[in-house]
């Protein structure tokens, strides 16, 4: 059973690793702004990065929540794809909340406030361990035990993303926490709106194939990107995003 669970952990682990590497690009300019005391630009950069992560996190998370059972049917046809799907979604319940807030982890080393985050993380892991032990001893059934193990860490990580992460991160740089919560709410709403058309599209896929899975991934990119652009970004952010997109297109096509 733990071998089955380890399979479902690969997708969220790879997703988080990918976004952690993207997140690292924000640390150097933020460090410079913090050292210079340029609080206004630092706050602007933090909010912009949260909105950016809110958009790009919708695409893989929506794919996991909607189409990961099709992926397991194709990748491991001998396994129970429905069980793998349930365990994967359970292990990823924190991603719609935690992934858009990844840039906040850059704040702690910049402001030299690592201790509180480390102690909170240690307490959270200890609480998760105790919760799993209790859950395994008061319940029966292999599937139930796997769900407890898969969901416990994700549930506590979601709690951290809703409490300590934005509150302490905002405190470290003198930013209003409600601005961070506003980004989180927009991201969650965009994610929820994205799921509806994708689940509707899934009803028409009666015979999954690798080609159809690629089409499903493309649909996640288009739908998630569109709703993220409309819901997460405001007027100024949309203008800035269009300018960045225009520069990228011009660079690709070698136009001035």
N, C-alpha and C positions, 0 to 999 in steps of 0.2 A: 504493500500500500504506500509506503513512503517513496518507493520508486515512481509510482504514479504521481504523487504530489510533487516530486522534484521536477517532473516534466512540465507541470503547470507553472512552476516558479520561473522557468527560463524566460518566458515572454515578458513579465513585469520587470525582471532583473535587467534584461537587455534594454528595455525601454528606458528605465531609470538611468542606466549607465550612459546611454546615448545623450539624454538630456542633461546629465551632470557635466558632460564634456562641453556641450553647448553653453551651459551656464558659466563655465570657467572664463569665458571671454569677457564677461562683464567685470570681473574682479580688478584688473589693472587700472582702467579708467576711474572706477569708483574709489580705489585706494588713493589715486592722485587728487581727486576732488575732495575727499575727506581730509587728506593732509593739508590741502590748501585752505580748508575751511569754507569751501564753496558749497554750502548747504543746499541752496536753491537748485543748482544743477544736479547735485547728488540725488535729491528727492525726485527731480524730474526723470533722471535716469532709472531710478528704482521703479517708478510707476510705469514707465515705458517698457521696461523689461518684463514686468509682470503681465502687461497686456500682450506683449509679444509671445510670451510663454503660454498665456491663456489660449491664444489662437493655435499655435503649433502643437499643443498638447491634446487638442480635441481630436485630431486625425487618428493617431494610434490608439487612443483610449476608446474612441467610438468603434474602431475596427475590432478591438478586443471584445467589447461588450456585445457586438452584433454578429460578427462573422467568425469568431475564433472556433466555433464548433465545426464550421465548414473546413477550416484550416486543419483541425485535428482529424477529420474524416479523410482528408487527402494525405496528410503526413503520416498518420499512424492508423491505417484502416483496421488493424486487428484489435485496437483498444476501444474502450467505451467513450466515444466522442462526447456524448452528453455529460458524463461524469467529469471528463477533463474540462469541458466548457464551464460547468458549475464551479469547479474548484478554481479555475482561472479567474472568473468574474469575482469570486469571493476574495481571492488574493489581490485583486486590483480595485476593490471598492474605494480605496483611498486615493487612487490616481487622479480622478477628476478634481479633487480638492488640493492634493499635495503637489502635483506637477506644476501648476501655474505659479506656485509659491517657491519654486526652487531657487530663484535669484536671491531670496532672503538669506540663504545660507552663506552668501558672500559677505553679508553685513557683519557677522560675528568676528571673523579674523580681522576685518578692516578696522573695526572699533575696539579690537582687543577685548572682546567679551565672550571668549570661548568657554569659560568655566561653567557658566549657568546652562548653556546649551548642552554641554557634555554631561553634567549632572542630571539634567532633565531627561536626556536620552537614556542614561543608565537606569534611572528610576522607571522609565517607560518600558524598557526591555525586561526589567525585573518583574514588573506588574504583568506584562504579557506572559512571561514564563509561569508565574503563579496561576494566572487565569487558565492557561492551557492545561496545567496539571489538574486543576479542579474540574475543568470541563471534561477531561478524559476519564475522570473517576466517577462522575455523577451521570454520565450518559453511556449508551451502548450503541454498537453498530460501527462498522469500519467507515462507512461514508460520513456519518456524523462526526466521528473523531477527526477525519481528514478535513472536514469543513471547519471545525474548531481551530485546528492548527493553521489552516490557510487564512482564516478570517481574523484571528486574534491580533496578529501584528498589524494587518491593514486597518482594522478598526481603531486601534490605539494611535496609529500614525495619522489617521484622519482627525482624531481628537487633538493631536498635537498641532496639526495644520490649521485647525480652527481656533486654537487658544494661544499656546505659547509662541508659536512661530511668528504670527503677525504682531502680537502684542509686544513681545520682547524685541523683535526686530525693529519695530517702529520706535520703541523707547531708546534703542541704542543710537539712532541717528536723529532723534528729535522730530520724527515724522508722525502725523496723526494716523492712528491705527485704523480709523474708519475708511481712509483712502485705500488701505490694503484690503480691507474687507469688501469694499466696493468692487475692486478688481476680481476678488474671489467669487462674489455673487454673480457678476457679469459672466465669468467663465463657466460657472455651474449652469447658469440659465442657457447659455449658448450650447453647452454640451447636451443638456436635456432636449433642447429644440432639435439638435442634430440627430438624435436617436430616432425620433418619430419617422421621418422619411426613409431612413436606412432600414428600420424594421419593416416598413411597408414594402420596400424594394426586395427585402429578403424573402417575402412570401412568394415571389415569382421565381425564385431559384429552387427548383425541385430536384435538380441533378447537378450538384456542385462539381466543378472542375477547376484546374489550375488557372485556365484562361478566365473563367467566370470569377475566380477569387481575385485576380488582378483587376478586373472590372469593378468589383466590389471595393477594392482598395482605392481605385481612382474615384469612385463615388464618394468615399469618405473624405478624400482630399477636397473635392469640389464642394460638397455640402458643408463639411466642417469649416473649410476656409471661408465660404460665403457667409455663413451665420456668425462665425467668429469676427469677421470684418464688420458686419452690420451691428452686432450686439456689443462686442467688447470694446471696440474703438469708438472714440467720439469724433467730432468734426475735425479738430486739429490733428489728432492721431491719424485719421484717414488721409488727410493731405500729406502728412509726413510719410505715410506708408506708400502712397502713390508716387511720391518723389523718389523714394528708395527703389521701388519697383521699376520706375522709368529709367533710373541710372543703371540698374542691373541689365535691363533689356538692351539699352544702348551699348553697354559694355560687351554684351554677348554678340550683338550684331555689328559691332565695330563702328557704330555711328556716334558722332559727336553730339 
